[in-house]
Amino acid sequence: MSRTAYDAIVIGAGHNGLCLAAYLQRAGLSTLVVERRHEEGGGVNTEEPVLPGFRHNMHAQYMEFFDIMPMMADFGLEDLGLRTVTPDAQAGIVFADDRPPIVLHRLELIERTRESIARYSKADADLFVELRKRAALLEPVLAAGLYSPPADGSFEEQGQAIEGAFGDLGVSANFGLKSPRVVIDELFETPELRALLYRIAVEWGAPIDEAGLGTMFLGFVMWTVANWKLCKGGTHSLAKAMTQACYREGVDLLESAAVERVVVEGSRAVGVVVRGDTEIRAARVVASNADLRQTMLDLVGRDHLSDLWVRRSEAFRYGPSHVLGTLAFCMREAPAYRSARWDYDIDRCFYTVVGFDGPDDVLRYIRDAYSGRIPEPAAGTWVNTLWDRSQAPPGSHAAGGWYFFPPASALSGAEWAEVRASYNDRFLQKWQRYAPNMTKDNVIASRLYTPDQMEVKNLMREGDFSNGEFALDQMGANRPFPEASSYRTEIEGLYLCGPSAAPGGGVHAACGYNAFKAIASDLGLTGPLVAARGY
């Protein structure tokens, strides 16, 4: 890179930063992305961390937003090499005592979902199928909300919307005030289904005991259920396609260059300093994909902030929701579950919950993790090589999964090292109860990636992949706090575009897309907002 001045600088090449950069460049602003690591993508990250040839998604795994993500169509990411698969059997749960599994299928195969749940309860099967179908019809509304800056919305308005969509199914407006657990328990009588939905709810953004998130479960979670795609070659293929889109537009990318501070003159951001003393100027925009505290307190600095913004930034909370550990197993065979005798689809399920025999087990597991205790081993697992043989050498498989863990600061470095040394083996012992072939002989090698490592590698504070707790006072128009909910900061020309901003974590690129909308409005840009899409 020879230039030292641009119209816009984006700090961080996570997928939100790449999204924003592509739109800014297309709108006519010369744009630079500065990335501290040697590659782009952030949490959209595929590596070979255990053995050569075994590819593992080290963080992001399930892609549920591709059908509505504006950047997919606006920049032709499929033309740039992005390839996906949508497995038939999307989510399932197995049980140690050989009960039938529950398997949720993609929407086109929902009658198979009905059959699976009906082994336990016809009423639950019929209700789940109807809720899922209606949630799918909400897609245009959900997309418009996701890809627009957050608006103030009262509980009353949200409740009325939910009642309008599901009222004849027994869902009243006050369901929006309930926690996801209470909603699930009121709607479904089957413990096995409740256990699966508990795990899906917390993994896809709705803390199970958080009052006021009933609307989020009924709308957002029920819409995303069984709507997941696999990226062929690993999720990093998305980062590669987004990077190529940036290059094609003319964006410059500077890798292996940590931003050390944002240059503020008067009350305006005018550039960044990298590599100790190299200053790069930004005539119009500096946007940060980093988390809130790093951006405001470390890069901008307290001296440039009002007392209010210092207090708000210091008070922003990270975890305990969305704090994950990632397991990576190199195996000779894919798991063969005992319960496949009831339903063979469980052996080809995209997301398989292992280690819980009922809803109380899930609640205990989540509450332990949230309270700072390492829970008994259990996981949501995947074996991507069932659909993409390129992710492991011939005749073998690569398996991954997520554990829920306490925030990084809850344990010492030595304690996390002990977790990494023993937890996978403890989980494997339990996994074998559900799939007898999951023995030590079947596992060639394994590795565990813990929240303290995630904090260092991906700058996900506390290991929180949403870079900010999901609670009512930190969501929607309150994210990260009310004065900053429009992606703008009190520093003129400085914007937030990462998951500390609304709508938060997830591979949707909405934080970057909505930040572009805010910037376009402020600067009078006429970039491609694609009005015909409706958002």
MOKA-V830729 format. One record per residue. N is the residue number from 1. D_LAST is the distance of its C-alpha to the last C-alpha in whole Angstrom. Layout:
# MOKA-V830729
N,D_LAST / N,D_LAST
This chain:
# MOKA-V830729
1,35 / 2,37 / 3,35 / 4,35 / 5,32 / 6,29 / 7,26 / 8,24 / 9,25 / 10,23 / 11,25 / 12,25 / 13,24 / 14,23 / 15,19 / 16,17 / 17,20 / 18,19 / 19,16 / 20,16 / 21,19 / 22,18 / 23,15 / 24,17 / 25,20 / 26,18 / 27,17 / 28,21 / 29,22 / 30,25 / 31,24 / 32,26 / 33,25 / 34,28 / 35,29 / 36,32 / 37,33 / 38,34 / 39,31 / 40,27 / 41,25 / 42,26 / 43,26 / 44,25 / 45,28 / 46,31 / 47,35 / 48,38 / 49,39 / 50,42 / 51,44 / 52,43 / 53,41 / 54,39 / 55,36 / 56,34 / 57,30 / 58,31 / 59,28 / 60,25 / 61,26 / 62,23 / 63,20 / 64,18 / 65,14 / 66,15 / 67,14 / 68,10 / 69,10 / 70,9 / 71,12 / 72,14 / 73,13 / 74,13 / 75,16 / 76,18 / 77,19 / 78,21 / 79,23 / 80,24 / 81,26 / 82,23 / 83,25 / 84,24 / 85,26 / 86,25 / 87,29 / 88,30 / 89,31 / 90,28 / 91,30 / 92,33 / 93,36 / 94,40 / 95,43 / 96,46 / 97,48 / 98,47 / 99,45 / 100,43 / 101,39 / 102,36 / 103,34 / 104,30 / 105,29 / 106,25 / 107,24 / 108,26 / 109,29 / 110,29 / 111,32 / 112,34 / 113,32 / 114,33 / 115,37 / 116,37 / 117,36 / 118,38 / 119,41 / 120,41 / 121,40 / 122,39 / 123,37 / 124,35 / 125,34 / 126,33 / 127,31 / 128,29 / 129,28 / 130,27 / 131,25 / 132,23 / 133,23 / 134,21 / 135,19 / 136,18 / 137,16 / 138,14 / 139,12 / 140,9 / 141,9 / 142,10 / 143,7 / 144,5 / 145,8 / 146,9 / 147,6 / 148,6 / 149,10 / 150,12 / 151,13 / 152,17 / 153,18 / 154,21 / 155,23 / 156,24 / 157,20 / 158,19 / 159,23 / 160,22 / 161,19 / 162,21 / 163,24 / 164,22 / 165,21 / 166,24 / 167,27 / 168,29 / 169,29 / 170,31 / 171,28 / 172,28 / 173,26 / 174,28 / 175,27 / 176,24 / 177,27 / 178,29 / 179,29 / 180,28 / 181,31 / 182,32 / 183,30 / 184,31 / 185,34 / 186,34 / 187,32 / 188,34 / 189,38 / 190,38 / 191,39 / 192,38 / 193,35 / 194,34 / 195,35 / 196,33 / 197,30 / 198,31 / 199,31 / 200,27 / 201,26 / 202,27 / 203,26 / 204,23 / 205,22 / 206,24 / 207,28 / 208,30 / 209,32 / 210,29 / 211,29 / 212,26 / 213,24 / 214,25 / 215,21 / 216,20 / 217,22 / 218,22 / 219,18 / 220,17 / 221,20 / 222,21 / 223,18 / 224,19 / 225,23 / 226,24 / 227,21 / 228,22 / 229,23 / 230,25 / 231,25 / 232,28 / 233,31 / 234,29 / 235,26 / 236,27 / 237,26 / 238,22 / 239,23 / 240,25 / 241,23 / 242,20 / 243,24 / 244,24 / 245,21 / 246,22 / 247,25 / 248,24 / 249,22 / 250,25 / 251,24 / 252,28 / 253,28 / 254,31 / 255,32 / 256,35 / 257,34 / 258,34 / 259,32 / 260,35 / 261,34 / 262,31 / 263,33 / 264,33 / 265,35 / 266,35 / 267,32 / 268,30 / 269,29 / 270,30 / 271,31 / 272,32 / 273,35 / 274,36 / 275,39 / 276,41 / 277,41 / 278,39 / 279,37 / 280,33 / 281,32 / 282,28 / 283,28 / 284,25 / 285,23 / 286,24 / 287,22 / 288,23 / 289,22 / 290,25 / 291,25 / 292,26 / 293,30 / 294,30 / 295,28 / 296,29 / 297,33 / 298,34 / 299,32 / 300,32 / 301,35 / 302,36 / 303,38 / 304,35 / 305,33 / 306,34 / 307,35 / 308,32 / 309,30 / 310,33 / 311,34 / 312,30 / 313,30 / 314,33 / 315,32 / 316,29 / 317,30 / 318,30 / 319,30 / 320,32 / 321,29 / 322,27 / 323,31 / 324,32 / 325,35 / 326,34 / 327,37 / 328,38 / 329,41 / 330,42 / 331,44 / 332,46 / 333,45 / 334,42 / 335,42 / 336,44 / 337,44 / 338,46 / 339,44 / 340,43 / 341,46 / 342,44 / 343,41 / 344,41 / 345,37 / 346,37 / 347,39 / 348,36 / 349,33 / 350,30 / 351,31 / 352,34 / 353,35 / 354,39 / 355,41 / 356,40 / 357,42 / 358,41 / 359,38 / 360,41 / 361,41 / 362,37 / 363,37 / 364,40 / 365,39 / 366,35 / 367,37 / 368,40 / 369,37 / 370,36 / 371,39 / 372,40 / 373,42 / 374,42 / 375,41 / 376,44 / 377,42 / 378,39 / 379,36 / 380,33 / 381,34 / 382,33 / 383,35 / 384,33 / 385,36 / 386,36 / 387,33 / 388,33 / 389,37 / 390,36 / 391,36 / 392,40 / 393,43 / 394,44 / 395,46 / 396,44 / 397,41 / 398,38 / 399,37 / 400,35 / 401,34 / 402,33 / 403,35 / 404,34 / 405,36 / 406,37 / 407,35 / 408,37 / 409,39 / 410,41 / 411,43 / 412,45 / 413,45 / 414,48 / 415,47 / 416,44 / 417,46 / 418,48 / 419,45 / 420,44 / 421,47 / 422,48 / 423,44 / 424,44 / 425,47 / 426,47 / 427,44 / 428,45 / 429,48 / 430,46 / 431,44 / 432,47 / 433,48 / 434,45 / 435,45 / 436,49 / 437,49 / 438,47 / 439,50 / 440,51 / 441,52 / 442,49 / 443,47 / 444,48 / 445,46 / 446,43 / 447,42 / 448,40 / 449,37 / 450,37 / 451,35 / 452,37 / 453,37 / 454,33 / 455,33 / 456,35 / 457,34 / 458,30 / 459,30 / 460,29 / 461,31 / 462,33 / 463,32 / 464,28 / 465,26 / 466,23 / 467,25 / 468,25 / 469,26 / 470,24 / 471,25 / 472,24 / 473,25 / 474,23 / 475,20 / 476,17 / 477,17 / 478,21 / 479,20 / 480,22 / 481,23 / 482,22 / 483,23 / 484,21 / 485,18 / 486,16 / 487,17 / 488,20 / 489,23 / 490,26 / 491,27 / 492,26 / 493,24 / 494,24 / 495,20 / 496,20 / 497,18 / 498,19 / 499,19 / 500,21 / 501,18 / 502,15 / 503,15 / 504,18 / 505,20 / 506,19 / 507,18 / 508,14 / 509,14 / 510,11 / 511,14 / 512,14 / 513,10 / 514,10 / 515,13 / 516,13 / 517,10 / 518,13 / 519,16 / 520,14 / 521,14 / 522,18 / 523,19 / 524,18 / 525,16 / 526,15 / 527,13 / 528,11 / 529,8 / 530,7 / 531,6 / 532,8 / 533,6 / 534,4 / 535,0
